[in-house]
C-alpha cells in the first residue's frame, strides 16, 4: 500500500502548509526542501510525511546514505507500503548498495505489481546483478505499465503519418528536457531510419540500449539493422536474448530464421519458422518468411503458395503483393489488380501505399499498359524519395576526388602493395545490371563459391576515413592516400578473415558481389592487386529504369528519381572510365546485352580473366541449385534469354529526364546482337 499524506496525523495547518512547500521544492531545490522538512521534524520528530520528504531531499542533495537510513526506519514501521519500498530502492541504488536496492524493488513490485517505476528500478538492479533475462522481463513489465508522455504519443503519430519534420521537432523538445529518455530516442531512430540515415540510426539504437538494456523494441531494431548489413555474428546474440524473454514471439523467431538464411543454414531456418508457425498459426508474417526461404531455395511453387496463404490470412497485406511482384515470373490476375487498386486507393499507411504502387506497376506492365504502369511506378518512387536525405552532389564530389587521387603515378608508387592472394572475385557496378547472373555463372565453376553482397570492403573504407580523417568533414577517398603499405596488407588480411564466415564450401575462390565497391576499386587494388574485378554493365536506360521500377529493401536512394538515377549512372561511368585509363585492363567489363547475345564467348573471357579454366557447366548455370538471396533469384534459375534486354523501350516516352542527364552516354553504349 502506497504512503499517502492523509495517512499522517495532521498537527495543524502550519505544518501541513510547510510540508506542501517542501514537497514543491523537491525537484528544483532539494536543499530548501530538506530545510523545511527538518523544521517540521523539530516540532514533530515522528512525522512520517516529513521523514519521507527529508529522505527524498537527501537523495536529491547527493546524500543517499542518509536517505537510505531514514527510509529503512520508515519501511520497518510500514512494511506494507510499496511506495516506501520504491523510495528505499532508489536511495539504496544511489548509495551503491545494489543488493539492498534489489530487495527493496522486489518488495515494491510484490506489494503493488502495477507500480511502474518499481519495475524499472528492478530491471536496472537485475542487470547490475548480471540477471539479463530477469532484467528484460522486469523492463517489459515497466513498458506495459508506464504510459509515454503526451508529446511522445504525438511524435509517434506524426511518424506514422509521415510528418517527420514535426516528429523531429517534438522529439527534440522532449530530449532537451529529458536527454536520457529511451523512448524518445527510439522514436528518433525511427525518423533517422525513414530518412535513410542508417549510420546515425544505429548509433541512436546503441545509446537506447546503453540507457535501457531491456528495451526490447530497440534491441529488435538493432538486430534487424545488423542483419540487413549482414553483420550476422553481431546480430545473433541480440536475437537470442530477445527469444530468452519471449520464446514464442513470431517477430523474433522470423528474425532468427533470417539470420540462419543469411548464414546458409537453411534447415535450421526452416525449423525455426516451423516453431513460429506452431506458436502463431494465424500470423501472416510467418508465411511471408517461409516464402522468402522457399524463394532462396528456388522452390517457386512453394514460394507463391506461401505468399498467397499470407494473403488469405491478411487479405490486404501489401508486402505479400510486392513479394509476388518481386519474383518477376508471377503474372497477376485481373482480380489481383482490382484488389490492389482498391487497397492502394484506401490505404492509410504510407509503406503499404508504396508497396502496392510498385506491385501495381509490375502488374500493369505485364498487362501491356505501360502508361498506367509508369504512373504507379512514379507514385511509389515519389513517396520513397520524399523522406530520404540524399544529396546527389555527394557522389559527384567523391568521383572528382577519386579522379584527382587515383592517378597512374599514385598506383606506380604503390606497386607491389597488398596481398598476393587471388581468393576474392569482386563484382561491381549498379543494381539490375546482371550481376547476380554473373555470380551464378562463376559460382557454378568447381573452383568458385558464391557468397553474397559482403559488407567488408565498405566497412574497411569507413574505418580508413574515420582513422585518417578524425573530426573533419568526410573527404573519401583522400584518406586512402594516407595508408601505409603495412596498413594495406593488414586490411587485406582482415578482409579475408571477415569473409571467411561467409564461405561454407572448401573452394579456393569466392565471389564478393557488393556492387557499391565500384567506389572502392582504388582501395581494393591496394589490398588485392591480383584479385579479379568484374564490372557488370547494362545499357544506361535499361539499368536506370529497371532500378526505378524496383522497391529496394535498403539503400540505392539515387534510384527513386529519374534525374538522380541518370546522374548516378553518369558518375559511375565517369569513375570507371578514369580507372580504365589509369589501371588499363585491371577491371574486366561484362556487358549484359553481350552476355545474353553470345554467352559462351563472354563466359570464356570472364573465366580467363579470373584465371579459371573453362568448364561446360558454367553454360548451364541455371541448373545450379545454390541458394540465391537477391531480387534476381528466379531469373538466374532459367536459361539465358534476351527478353529483358529491350524491356525498357516501351517506357521510353517517359524517360526524358534520365536521358537529359545521361547525355551522350546513351549513344556511346555499344550495341550487341546475335
Legacy VTK file of the C-alpha trace (Angstrom):
# vtk DataFile Version 3.0
C-alpha trace
ASCII
DATASET POLYDATA
POINTS 674 float
0.000 0.000 0.000
1.500 3.359 -1.018
2.087 6.010 1.665
-0.377 8.909 1.365
-0.184 12.260 3.174
-3.698 11.797 4.549
-2.418 8.723 6.414
-0.485 11.006 8.770
-1.903 12.825 11.785
-2.087 16.500 10.793
-0.741 18.602 13.642
-2.135 21.826 12.245
-2.438 23.982 9.197
1.027 25.462 9.597
2.796 22.084 9.481
0.642 20.901 6.592
1.458 24.045 4.641
5.148 23.628 5.405
5.059 20.063 4.097
3.342 21.187 0.892
6.011 23.843 0.352
8.767 21.318 0.993
7.226 18.876 -1.484
7.003 21.574 -4.168
10.747 22.268 -3.814
11.939 18.674 -4.093
12.883 18.814 -7.778
14.083 22.411 -8.064
15.770 22.966 -4.698
16.157 19.774 -2.641
18.303 21.571 -0.057
15.486 24.016 0.686
13.009 21.132 0.777
15.201 19.362 3.325
15.317 22.514 5.440
11.526 22.835 5.541
11.095 19.122 6.307
13.613 19.453 9.143
11.627 22.356 10.612
8.560 20.150 10.764
10.565 17.334 12.364
11.841 19.753 15.020
8.217 20.169 16.084
7.065 16.616 15.367
10.010 14.170 15.280
7.730 11.236 14.396
6.008 12.949 11.460
6.388 10.275 8.774
5.483 12.571 5.878
8.288 14.920 6.899
10.700 11.994 7.251
9.810 10.815 3.740
10.289 14.314 2.325
13.624 14.648 4.109
14.768 11.253 2.805
13.813 12.156 -0.755
15.500 15.547 -0.468
18.700 13.951 0.886
18.879 11.732 -2.185
18.435 14.792 -4.376
21.217 16.557 -2.488
23.659 13.706 -3.093
23.412 12.113 0.357
21.826 8.742 -0.464
23.252 7.034 2.646
21.227 9.287 4.954
18.216 8.853 2.694
18.539 5.072 2.916
18.830 5.185 6.711
15.665 7.285 7.042
13.733 5.067 4.643
14.881 1.884 6.360
13.215 3.114 9.556
10.082 4.151 7.680
9.707 0.811 5.895
10.160 -1.010 9.188
7.211 0.971 10.544
5.119 0.491 7.377
6.257 -2.807 5.806
3.200 -2.967 3.509
3.915 0.325 1.697
5.037 -0.348 -1.892
5.797 3.338 -2.319
8.209 3.370 0.620
9.936 0.262 -0.747
10.278 2.036 -4.105
11.908 5.038 -2.429
14.165 2.766 -0.363
15.226 1.016 -3.543
16.065 4.330 -5.192
18.083 5.511 -2.187
19.937 2.207 -1.869
20.777 2.238 -5.592
22.064 5.812 -5.326
24.209 4.765 -2.350
25.698 1.920 -4.391
24.110 -0.736 -2.210
22.752 -2.767 -5.063
21.753 -5.869 -3.111
19.620 -3.713 -0.785
18.136 -1.915 -3.792
17.273 -5.207 -5.480
15.450 -6.467 -2.376
13.552 -3.217 -1.995
12.378 -3.106 -5.615
11.348 -6.766 -5.471
9.305 -5.988 -2.340
7.733 -2.994 -4.064
6.519 -4.960 -7.108
5.318 -7.793 -4.871
3.262 -5.353 -2.793
1.998 -3.441 -5.842
2.556 -5.165 -9.209
1.262 -2.082 -11.029
3.947 0.271 -9.721
5.744 1.024 -12.999
8.754 2.854 -11.548
9.464 -0.067 -9.236
9.640 -2.426 -12.228
12.057 -0.016 -13.893
14.274 0.075 -10.828
14.076 -3.703 -10.522
15.145 -4.104 -14.160
18.187 -1.903 -13.594
19.241 -3.795 -10.480
18.806 -7.180 -12.119
21.043 -6.031 -14.960
23.616 -4.867 -12.407
23.438 -8.275 -10.758
24.033 -9.983 -14.108
20.483 -11.330 -14.397
19.913 -10.384 -18.038
16.740 -12.372 -18.567
15.250 -11.155 -15.293
16.097 -7.584 -16.200
14.478 -7.922 -19.607
11.315 -9.378 -18.082
11.125 -6.604 -15.480
11.625 -3.925 -18.105
8.867 -5.483 -20.208
6.518 -5.073 -17.218
7.597 -1.445 -16.859
6.772 -0.821 -20.533
3.306 -2.333 -20.101
2.527 -0.079 -17.128
4.236 3.223 -17.963
2.310 5.445 -20.402
4.598 7.590 -22.552
4.452 11.384 -22.167
1.820 13.092 -24.303
4.415 14.686 -26.585
5.831 11.253 -27.397
2.382 9.948 -28.289
2.064 12.897 -30.652
5.539 12.272 -32.090
4.727 8.602 -32.707
1.530 9.610 -34.510
3.494 12.095 -36.632
5.929 9.329 -37.654
3.034 7.053 -38.570
1.563 9.865 -40.715
4.972 10.516 -42.315
5.200 14.009 -40.813
8.845 13.546 -39.970
9.729 17.212 -39.503
7.003 17.587 -36.869
8.135 14.364 -35.193
11.742 15.600 -35.124
10.701 18.893 -33.529
8.617 17.190 -30.832
11.395 14.721 -30.057
13.994 17.467 -29.884
11.836 19.332 -27.361
11.425 16.216 -25.254
15.135 15.343 -25.348
16.099 18.847 -24.271
14.069 18.259 -21.102
14.937 14.575 -20.703
18.084 13.748 -22.728
18.123 10.159 -21.472
14.534 9.319 -22.377
14.991 5.992 -24.139
11.503 6.034 -25.660
12.144 9.421 -27.262
15.483 8.183 -28.550
13.850 5.104 -30.029
11.363 7.292 -31.876
14.263 9.423 -33.071
15.805 6.263 -34.504
12.624 5.641 -36.488
12.880 9.127 -38.015
16.554 8.645 -38.919
15.836 5.247 -40.488
12.940 6.636 -42.519
15.249 9.331 -43.862
17.929 6.844 -44.877
20.419 7.991 -42.217
21.361 4.451 -41.292
24.703 5.045 -39.572
23.138 7.663 -37.292
20.140 5.396 -36.686
22.423 2.613 -35.465
24.198 4.946 -33.052
20.857 6.074 -31.630
19.876 2.457 -31.001
23.153 1.755 -29.236
22.517 4.756 -26.981
18.977 3.496 -26.289
20.268 0.140 -25.140
23.011 1.727 -23.091
20.309 3.625 -21.175
17.717 0.843 -21.181
19.133 -2.628 -21.911
15.659 -4.091 -21.532
14.037 -2.006 -24.279
13.116 -4.963 -26.485
11.871 -2.856 -29.394
15.242 -1.121 -29.656
17.113 -4.415 -29.392
14.925 -5.941 -32.116
15.522 -2.929 -34.364
19.283 -3.090 -33.760
19.345 -6.811 -34.571
17.348 -6.079 -37.735
19.742 -3.314 -38.777
22.760 -5.551 -38.211
21.062 -8.346 -40.148
20.410 -6.007 -43.091
24.109 -5.141 -43.088
24.983 -8.863 -42.945
26.708 -8.363 -39.607
25.259 -11.687 -38.595
27.627 -12.535 -35.775
26.794 -9.233 -34.079
23.052 -9.653 -34.579
22.774 -13.224 -33.264
23.284 -12.525 -29.509
20.607 -9.831 -29.610
18.097 -12.214 -31.184
18.945 -14.947 -28.691
18.420 -12.521 -25.824
15.050 -11.414 -27.180
13.929 -15.029 -27.502
15.081 -15.836 -23.972
12.472 -13.386 -22.680
9.776 -14.157 -25.281
10.419 -17.610 -26.817
7.216 -17.703 -28.888
7.391 -14.183 -30.304
6.940 -14.627 -34.048
8.897 -11.486 -34.983
11.914 -12.670 -33.031
11.663 -16.181 -34.447
11.399 -14.875 -38.009
14.448 -12.689 -37.472
16.363 -15.684 -36.157
15.311 -17.637 -39.248
16.530 -14.779 -41.424
19.922 -14.918 -39.723
20.129 -18.637 -40.383
19.218 -17.991 -44.047
21.998 -15.427 -44.389
24.474 -17.939 -42.961
23.297 -20.619 -45.393
21.845 -22.725 -42.563
18.527 -23.273 -44.292
17.468 -26.422 -42.436
17.748 -24.521 -39.155
15.855 -21.590 -40.649
13.052 -23.936 -41.680
12.919 -25.466 -38.198
12.649 -22.050 -36.552
9.876 -20.990 -38.922
8.012 -24.217 -38.185
8.272 -23.387 -34.494
6.973 -19.876 -35.194
4.085 -21.329 -37.185
3.125 -23.741 -34.408
3.116 -20.915 -31.862
1.421 -18.392 -34.175
-0.567 -20.296 -36.835
-2.508 -17.206 -37.948
0.444 -14.862 -38.291
0.703 -13.869 -41.957
4.261 -12.593 -41.482
5.449 -16.100 -40.664
4.160 -17.287 -44.033
5.973 -14.389 -45.680
9.250 -15.575 -44.188
8.505 -19.126 -45.259
8.023 -17.740 -48.761
11.335 -15.883 -48.605
13.135 -19.081 -47.593
11.487 -21.085 -50.366
12.452 -18.355 -52.853
16.101 -18.575 -51.755
15.975 -22.328 -52.305
14.468 -21.985 -55.776
11.116 -23.603 -54.987
8.918 -21.118 -56.802
5.663 -23.038 -56.425
6.085 -23.214 -52.643
7.121 -19.544 -52.588
3.970 -18.410 -54.363
1.855 -20.698 -52.193
3.289 -19.179 -49.001
2.765 -15.594 -50.174
-0.770 -16.404 -51.324
-1.509 -18.077 -47.990
-0.376 -14.904 -46.207
-2.989 -13.053 -48.280
-5.726 -15.455 -47.204
-4.893 -14.695 -43.564
-4.496 -10.963 -44.167
-6.185 -10.063 -47.480
-4.844 -6.517 -47.573
-1.204 -7.447 -46.956
0.747 -5.138 -49.235
4.049 -6.890 -48.531
2.669 -10.138 -49.962
1.654 -8.462 -53.223
5.043 -6.753 -53.523
6.875 -10.016 -52.841
4.875 -11.742 -55.561
5.774 -8.901 -57.930
9.453 -9.174 -56.992
9.524 -12.766 -58.215
9.256 -11.249 -61.745
7.843 -14.551 -63.032
4.381 -14.237 -61.454
1.559 -12.727 -63.501
-1.220 -11.085 -61.521
-4.831 -11.797 -62.395
-7.413 -9.125 -63.145
-8.889 -9.828 -59.702
-5.452 -9.237 -58.131
-5.091 -5.912 -59.912
-8.540 -4.734 -58.894
-7.925 -5.767 -55.286
-4.578 -3.944 -55.203
-6.096 -0.817 -56.739
-8.819 -0.734 -54.086
-6.251 -1.254 -51.342
-3.860 1.367 -52.717
-6.616 3.966 -53.029
-7.798 3.433 -49.463
-4.535 2.667 -47.668
-3.784 4.933 -44.712
-0.264 3.600 -44.208
2.419 5.132 -46.405
4.578 1.945 -46.503
1.540 -0.031 -47.685
0.760 2.517 -50.409
4.362 2.384 -51.626
4.455 -1.403 -51.800
1.132 -1.580 -53.609
2.206 1.112 -56.081
5.279 -0.894 -57.121
3.295 -4.139 -57.297
0.637 -2.449 -59.447
3.328 -1.061 -61.723
4.598 -4.586 -62.315
1.077 -5.993 -62.778
0.077 -3.344 -65.350
3.416 -3.608 -67.151
2.764 -7.322 -67.621
-0.746 -6.430 -68.832
0.865 -4.258 -71.530
-0.403 -0.987 -70.076
2.865 0.980 -69.880
1.328 4.414 -69.266
-0.670 3.218 -66.265
2.268 1.109 -65.074
4.623 4.078 -65.201
2.122 6.178 -63.262
2.208 3.685 -60.392
5.992 3.294 -60.538
6.361 7.082 -60.408
3.926 7.289 -57.493
5.801 4.684 -55.469
9.168 6.281 -56.184
7.941 9.753 -55.251
6.734 8.501 -51.865
10.042 6.753 -51.235
12.160 9.697 -52.315
10.186 12.242 -50.266
11.698 11.122 -46.960
15.257 10.305 -47.940
18.028 12.750 -47.168
20.020 12.065 -50.290
22.277 14.602 -51.967
23.335 13.510 -55.448
26.186 16.034 -55.364
27.948 13.976 -52.681
28.676 11.185 -55.153
29.759 13.626 -57.858
32.220 15.271 -55.474
33.559 11.862 -54.458
34.148 10.957 -58.104
36.086 14.195 -58.623
38.211 13.414 -55.563
38.806 9.877 -56.826
39.968 11.128 -60.192
42.337 13.577 -58.504
43.785 10.977 -56.122
43.934 7.864 -58.270
46.482 8.708 -60.927
48.927 6.468 -62.759
51.656 7.887 -60.534
49.664 7.032 -57.391
49.456 3.359 -58.326
53.006 3.240 -59.697
54.358 4.426 -56.329
52.398 1.671 -54.586
53.238 -1.185 -56.907
53.737 -4.435 -55.013
51.498 -3.430 -52.103
48.859 -5.691 -50.630
48.202 -9.400 -50.560
49.208 -11.833 -53.274
46.023 -13.809 -52.644
43.535 -14.129 -55.510
40.716 -15.653 -53.480
38.129 -12.891 -53.946
36.458 -12.122 -57.252
34.856 -8.711 -56.929
31.734 -7.966 -58.978
30.964 -4.241 -59.008
28.549 -1.964 -60.824
24.986 -0.736 -60.450
21.901 -2.705 -59.394
19.857 -4.501 -62.044
22.846 -4.863 -64.385
23.141 -8.644 -64.469
25.476 -9.010 -61.501
23.514 -11.900 -59.972
23.694 -13.727 -63.302
27.482 -13.274 -63.351
27.747 -14.514 -59.788
25.646 -17.573 -60.637
27.862 -18.382 -63.626
31.029 -18.062 -61.565
29.544 -19.980 -58.624
28.814 -22.892 -60.972
32.565 -23.290 -61.526
34.133 -26.055 -59.457
36.741 -23.677 -58.003
34.411 -20.814 -57.002
31.937 -20.278 -54.200
29.142 -17.730 -54.481
28.568 -15.760 -51.304
26.529 -12.548 -51.474
26.982 -8.801 -51.137
29.635 -8.760 -48.438
29.964 -5.624 -46.277
33.683 -5.910 -45.518
35.160 -3.504 -48.105
32.718 -0.656 -47.310
33.407 -1.293 -43.622
37.158 -1.013 -44.171
36.624 2.149 -46.233
34.637 3.704 -43.367
37.395 2.802 -40.918
40.062 4.331 -43.153
38.004 7.509 -43.419
37.468 7.799 -39.671
41.004 6.871 -38.649
42.783 9.090 -41.165
40.332 11.988 -41.066
39.272 12.344 -37.398
36.937 15.179 -36.525
36.848 16.594 -40.046
34.167 16.523 -42.755
34.164 13.331 -44.853
36.566 13.557 -47.791
36.691 9.995 -49.118
38.771 8.660 -50.818
41.548 11.114 -49.849
42.395 9.171 -46.632
43.221 6.109 -48.775
46.240 8.093 -49.954
47.500 8.198 -46.348
47.610 4.421 -45.944
50.950 2.743 -45.469
51.948 -0.490 -47.160
51.681 -2.329 -43.846
48.177 -0.981 -43.287
47.022 -2.036 -46.766
48.319 -5.550 -46.132
46.702 -5.645 -42.682
43.360 -4.615 -44.150
43.690 -7.343 -46.794
44.271 -9.921 -44.075
41.311 -8.601 -42.128
39.096 -8.786 -45.201
39.967 -12.454 -45.710
39.330 -13.179 -42.045
35.935 -11.440 -42.045
34.723 -13.008 -45.264
35.698 -16.496 -44.105
32.465 -16.551 -42.079
30.504 -16.387 -45.361
32.389 -19.265 -47.005
30.944 -22.664 -46.162
32.420 -24.642 -49.080
36.005 -25.791 -49.396
36.749 -23.855 -52.588
39.798 -21.691 -53.283
37.918 -18.741 -54.805
34.772 -16.818 -53.871
32.617 -14.019 -55.264
32.021 -10.755 -53.405
29.070 -9.110 -55.156
28.902 -5.856 -53.201
28.115 -3.617 -56.164
28.928 -0.335 -54.430
32.552 -1.486 -54.350
32.970 0.265 -57.706
33.537 3.292 -55.496
36.344 1.426 -53.678
38.314 -0.066 -56.571
41.354 2.021 -55.678
41.330 0.622 -52.147
40.662 -2.930 -53.397
43.621 -2.688 -55.774
45.932 -1.653 -52.917
44.751 -4.604 -50.831
44.456 -7.250 -53.571
46.379 -6.251 -56.693
45.981 -9.766 -58.175
42.284 -10.279 -57.437
39.809 -10.165 -60.326
37.444 -7.196 -60.549
34.405 -7.548 -62.813
32.269 -4.581 -63.827
28.688 -5.689 -64.572
27.315 -3.117 -67.001
23.960 -2.676 -68.702
22.514 -0.108 -71.094
22.021 3.093 -69.038
18.304 3.422 -69.778
17.681 -0.293 -69.229
19.627 -0.231 -65.968
18.115 3.057 -64.826
14.525 2.123 -65.491
14.966 -1.350 -64.031
16.116 0.316 -60.814
13.241 2.813 -60.968
10.672 0.024 -61.184
12.119 -1.759 -58.141
11.342 -1.019 -54.499
14.642 -1.920 -52.851
14.685 -3.088 -49.267
17.584 -0.828 -48.287
19.894 1.652 -49.911
20.065 2.887 -53.512
18.448 6.275 -52.727
19.545 7.524 -56.158
17.134 5.121 -57.862
13.892 6.792 -56.795
14.183 9.816 -59.067
14.899 9.605 -62.808
17.260 12.582 -62.898
19.187 11.343 -59.864
19.333 7.856 -61.348
20.812 9.283 -64.537
23.311 11.339 -62.590
24.406 8.353 -60.519
24.924 6.274 -63.659
26.934 9.113 -65.152
29.121 9.372 -62.030
29.686 5.617 -62.066
30.509 5.698 -65.801
32.924 8.600 -65.359
34.759 6.924 -62.469
35.076 3.609 -64.300
36.333 5.377 -67.412
39.014 7.091 -65.320
40.074 3.822 -63.685
40.303 2.169 -67.104
42.732 4.923 -68.092
44.981 4.802 -65.002
44.791 0.995 -64.476
44.454 -0.366 -68.036
42.954 -3.852 -68.121
42.572 -4.017 -64.351
38.773 -4.169 -64.475
37.109 -6.700 -66.767
33.816 -5.418 -68.141
30.855 -7.637 -68.951
28.003 -6.012 -70.854
24.711 -7.683 -70.025
23.466 -7.411 -73.588
26.572 -9.130 -74.961
26.352 -11.847 -72.315
22.809 -12.818 -73.314
23.606 -12.423 -77.021
26.767 -14.557 -77.079
27.027 -16.299 -73.701
29.776 -18.803 -74.441
32.220 -16.205 -75.774
31.583 -13.861 -72.861
31.776 -16.611 -70.248
35.065 -17.933 -71.665
36.568 -14.428 -71.460
35.206 -13.941 -67.966
36.726 -17.172 -66.682
40.040 -16.447 -68.388
40.217 -13.040 -66.707
39.635 -14.749 -63.358
42.427 -17.235 -64.189
39.924 -20.093 -64.235
39.743 -22.946 -66.719
36.623 -23.036 -68.862
34.022 -25.533 -67.650
30.988 -26.506 -69.717
28.869 -26.464 -66.575
29.140 -22.670 -66.421
26.938 -22.529 -69.543
24.296 -24.446 -67.587
24.393 -22.151 -64.570
20.597 -22.372 -64.246
20.953 -25.971 -63.106
22.954 -24.858 -60.068
20.673 -25.265 -57.032
22.699 -22.976 -54.785
20.850 -20.546 -52.548
20.324 -17.124 -54.150
19.041 -14.331 -51.925
18.844 -11.366 -54.310
15.854 -9.982 -56.203
17.073 -11.780 -59.340
16.896 -15.230 -57.757
14.243 -16.555 -60.141
15.804 -15.148 -63.321
19.149 -16.869 -62.751
17.443 -20.225 -62.397
16.353 -20.091 -66.033
18.492 -20.416 -69.162
19.833 -17.180 -70.626
17.212 -15.292 -72.601
17.006 -11.847 -74.181
13.519 -10.873 -73.012
14.786 -8.270 -70.520
17.186 -6.542 -72.929
14.646 -4.204 -74.522
12.066 -4.253 -71.754
12.678 -0.581 -71.026
11.860 0.580 -74.545
8.089 0.610 -74.073
8.673 3.153 -71.298
10.959 5.278 -73.462
8.435 8.161 -73.761
8.629 8.777 -70.007
12.419 8.592 -69.560
13.262 12.069 -70.833
14.613 13.370 -67.521
17.062 10.497 -67.232
18.153 10.885 -70.868
18.832 14.594 -70.361
21.256 13.863 -67.523
22.927 10.912 -69.241
23.581 12.879 -72.412
25.922 11.190 -74.870
26.446 8.141 -72.627
23.317 6.619 -74.154
24.628 6.960 -77.711
28.078 5.747 -76.713
26.759 2.490 -75.254
27.769 -0.405 -77.531
25.192 -2.490 -79.376
25.267 -6.278 -79.195
23.094 -8.525 -81.348
23.183 -12.211 -82.231
LINES 1 675
674 0 1 2 3 4 5 6 7 8 9 10 11 12 13 14 15 16 17 18 19 20 21 22 23 24 25 26 27 28 29 30 31 32 33 34 35 36 37 38 39 40 41 42 43 44 45 46 47 48 49 50 51 52 53 54 55 56 57 58 59 60 61 62 63 64 65 66 67 68 69 70 71 72 73 74 75 76 77 78 79 80 81 82 83 84 85 86 87 88 89 90 91 92 93 94 95 96 97 98 99 100 101 102 103 104 105 106 107 108 109 110 111 112 113 114 115 116 117 118 119 120 121 122 123 124 125 126 127 128 129 130 131 132 133 134 135 136 137 138 139 140 141 142 143 144 145 146 147 148 149 150 151 152 153 154 155 156 157 158 159 160 161 162 163 164 165 166 167 168 169 170 171 172 173 174 175 176 177 178 179 180 181 182 183 184 185 186 187 188 189 190 191 192 193 194 195 196 197 198 199 200 201 202 203 204 205 206 207 208 209 210 211 212 213 214 215 216 217 218 219 220 221 222 223 224 225 226 227 228 229 230 231 232 233 234 235 236 237 238 239 240 241 242 243 244 245 246 247 248 249 250 251 252 253 254 255 256 257 258 259 260 261 262 263 264 265 266 267 268 269 270 271 272 273 274 275 276 277 278 279 280 281 282 283 284 285 286 287 288 289 290 291 292 293 294 295 296 297 298 299 300 301 302 303 304 305 306 307 308 309 310 311 312 313 314 315 316 317 318 319 320 321 322 323 324 325 326 327 328 329 330 331 332 333 334 335 336 337 338 339 340 341 342 343 344 345 346 347 348 349 350 351 352 353 354 355 356 357 358 359 360 361 362 363 364 365 366 367 368 369 370 371 372 373 374 375 376 377 378 379 380 381 382 383 384 385 386 387 388 389 390 391 392 393 394 395 396 397 398 399 400 401 402 403 404 405 406 407 408 409 410 411 412 413 414 415 416 417 418 419 420 421 422 423 424 425 426 427 428 429 430 431 432 433 434 435 436 437 438 439 440 441 442 443 444 445 446 447 448 449 450 451 452 453 454 455 456 457 458 459 460 461 462 463 464 465 466 467 468 469 470 471 472 473 474 475 476 477 478 479 480 481 482 483 484 485 486 487 488 489 490 491 492 493 494 495 496 497 498 499 500 501 502 503 504 505 506 507 508 509 510 511 512 513 514 515 516 517 518 519 520 521 522 523 524 525 526 527 528 529 530 531 532 533 534 535 536 537 538 539 540 541 542 543 544 545 546 547 548 549 550 551 552 553 554 555 556 557 558 559 560 561 562 563 564 565 566 567 568 569 570 571 572 573 574 575 576 577 578 579 580 581 582 583 584 585 586 587 588 589 590 591 592 593 594 595 596 597 598 599 600 601 602 603 604 605 606 607 608 609 610 611 612 613 614 615 616 617 618 619 620 621 622 623 624 625 626 627 628 629 630 631 632 633 634 635 636 637 638 639 640 641 642 643 644 645 646 647 648 649 650 651 652 653 654 655 656 657 658 659 660 661 662 663 664 665 666 667 668 669 670 671 672 673
